[in-house]
Amino acid sequence: MPKAKQLPYRDFVTLPAEIMRVQAESFKASMIRRRSVRQYDSKPVDRAIIDACLQAAHSAPSGANMQPWHFVVVTDPAVKSEIRVHAEKEEREFYNGRAGQEWTKAVEPMGTGPSKPFLDSAPYLIVVFQKNYAVTSSHQRVNHYYVSESVGIAVGILVAGLQHAGVATLIHTPRPMGFLRKILKRPVNERACMIVMAGYPAANATVPVLKKKLFSQVVTYI
């Protein structure tokens, strides 16, 4: 196997330890303040902010550098309303039987239900598609690797970037999501995996009272 071409890594910035600690603490504080917001203000968010965060998400590492993602940014009110109609139909069926008692009990503290008004009110709906394979210009199929893991990392960077920039978010995963590919006219090799709402919280926005696990319960040093 031929050796891959390598270049010197010149972009890493080495910082003094104190600045590293300050930046780490600042990022931690920003992320701890993040909550899933379901009520949005109509005030628009500068598209340049959304673009910058999407570019950061696109920088995510991916299996074999296949970059198996596509982000569809929806701002058109008519398209958002169409998405809401289909999503709520699936959610009603989900909550009325498919979910099961265990799931219903688990999400009860969240106060969620089949109604999803944030699909209309959030200024931006970022629909995330995972590309399970690519198709070349000569119609050859190219497999992608670690697709779910790669897309998950990219979305994590997107949500963190939006929060750090001062934009509230919510991740919504209606099941099934095949309607999104049809509405947004995406190719058959792509599958919608989540919708990221982005905008400013409404003045009357509320969030549920939740308790995080202790740090010592989720981290082990060996």
Beta strands, then each sheet from edge to edge (+ up, - down):
strand 1: 69-74
strand 2: 124-131
strand 3: 133-135
strand 4: 141-143
strand 5: 168-172
strand 6: 190-199
sheet 1: 1+ 2- 6+ 5-
sheet 2: 3+ 4-
end
